[in-house]
Amino acid sequence: MKFHFIYLAAGYSRRFGTNKLLAPYNGTPMYRVLLSRLIRILETDELVKDITVVTQYREIEDEVNQIGGKTGLPVRCVINPDPSRGISSSIKCAVKYLMEANTASQPVDSHKNDSDRAFIFFVADTPHLAEETVLRFIHAFAQSEKRLACIGRDGEMGNPGGFGAEFIPELMELEGDRGGKRILLAHKDDVFIFSDTKPEELEDIDYSC
């Protein structure tokens, strides 16, 4: 199985008070913390094909495009033109972009027979998620023979979430501020839950200090 990493960084940060994605976290803009780990994985692990960042912020778009240009890695940015429609709009922006760009060796939208490809969605406000945890998760997912996966703990499903390409139609039907967890819950028996994590790795940062 090969993975497209999709990095969701388009939120409004209403509870945080300021733009938390650009707020400093240990001296680094928060959105860059986990993204930097994912880029290292892309550079070194053959399971990962590319990274697509979805944002509404031109500053993030410029920085991500610079990273892609400097490294020569397939790290790209997509602008969500209507983030007010919720996280589902960012999910659909990324999937649509990958389908149209046809970045893989075969068309991504040939999802009916596409048994070797999956999308993994990360959220940018989980800076505690360790690089090693992501690596163990994607390799366990690839070996699980499941087509849906997530990192979780104590039976609870969390982020990131992984979706085989045959779930493209269901991803494109999501609406509002409901993400892919709705699909995972609808197919519980088909979900691989990776639970070898520390509790803080699943925490998102919602409030400024």
KACOR-V671866 format. One record per residue. RES is the residue in one letter. PSI is psi as a letter, one per 30 degrees, with the letter a starting at -180 (none if undefined). NEAR is the number of other ideal C-beta (glycine too) atoms within 10 Angstrom. Layout:
BEGIN
RES&PSI&NEAR ; RES&PSI&NEAR
END
This chain:
BEGIN
M&k&19 ; K&k&15 ; F&k&21 ; H&j&24 ; F&k&26 ; I&k&26 ; Y&j&27 ; L&j&24 ; A&h&26 ; A&g&24 ; G&l&25 ; Y&f&12 ; S&h&18 ; R&e&8 ; R&f&11 ; F&e&17 ; G&e&11 ; T&a&9 ; N&j&16 ; K&f&23 ; L&e&24 ; L&f&17 ; A&k&17 ; P&k&9 ; Y&j&18 ; N&h&7 ; G&g&6 ; T&k&12 ; P&k&18 ; M&e&23 ; Y&f&29 ; R&f&21 ; V&d&19 ; L&e&24 ; L&e&25 ; S&e&12 ; R&e&19 ; L&e&21 ; I&e&21 ; R&e&13 ; I&e&18 ; L&e&20 ; E&f&12 ; T&f&10 ; D&k&13 ; E&f&7 ; L&f&16 ; V&k&22 ; K&e&17 ; D&l&19 ; I&k&25 ; T&j&24 ; V&k&29 ; V&k&28 ; T&l&25 ; Q&f&20 ; Y&k&19 ; R&f&10 ; E&e&13 ; I&e&25 ; E&e&18 ; D&e&11 ; E&e&19 ; V&e&24 ; N&e&14 ; Q&e&12 ; I&e&19 ; G&e&18 ; G&e&10 ; K&e&9 ; T&f&12 ; G&g&8 ; L&l&15 ; P&i&16 ; V&j&24 ; R&l&20 ; C&k&23 ; V&k&20 ; I&k&16 ; N&j&22 ; P&f&9 ; D&i&11 ; P&f&18 ; S&f&9 ; R&g&14 ; G&l&17 ; I&f&21 ; S&e&19 ; S&e&21 ; S&e&27 ; I&e&24 ; K&e&19 ; C&e&23 ; A&e&25 ; V&e&25 ; K&e&15 ; Y&e&18 ; L&e&24 ; M&e&17 ; E&e&11 ; A&f&14 ; N&h&12 ; T&f&15 ; A&l&17 ; S&f&9 ; Q&l&11 ; P&k&11 ; V&e&21 ; D&g&15 ; S&h&14 ; H&f&17 ; K&e&10 ; N&g&9 ; D&i&17 ; S&f&12 ; D&g&13 ; R&k&21 ; A&l&24 ; F&k&24 ; I&k&26 ; F&k&25 ; F&l&22 ; V&k&20 ; A&f&25 ; D&h&22 ; T&i&20 ; P&f&20 ; H&f&16 ; L&j&26 ; A&k&14 ; E&e&14 ; E&e&10 ; T&e&19 ; V&e&24 ; L&e&17 ; R&e&15 ; F&e&22 ; I&e&24 ; H&e&14 ; A&e&16 ; F&e&25 ; A&e&18 ; Q&f&10 ; S&f&16 ; E&g&8 ; K&l&19 ; R&g&19 ; L&k&25 ; A&l&27 ; C&l&25 ; I&k&27 ; G&a&19 ; R&k&16 ; D&h&6 ; G&f&7 ; E&k&10 ; M&k&19 ; G&a&21 ; N&l&21 ; P&l&27 ; G&k&24 ; G&k&29 ; F&k&25 ; G&l&20 ; A&f&24 ; E&f&16 ; F&g&22 ; I&e&23 ; P&e&9 ; E&e&14 ; L&e&22 ; M&f&13 ; E&f&11 ; L&k&20 ; E&l&11 ; G&b&10 ; D&h&12 ; R&k&13 ; G&a&20 ; G&f&26 ; K&e&14 ; R&e&14 ; I&e&19 ; L&e&21 ; L&f&10 ; A&f&12 ; H&h&14 ; K&e&10 ; D&f&6 ; D&g&14 ; V&k&20 ; F&j&18 ; I&j&19 ; F&j&22 ; S&g&13 ; D&i&10 ; T&l&18 ; K&k&12 ; P&e&9 ; E&f&11 ; E&f&17 ; L&f&19 ; E&k&14 ; D&l&15 ; I&j&20 ; D&f&12 ; Y&k&9 ; S&l&11 ; C&none&5
END
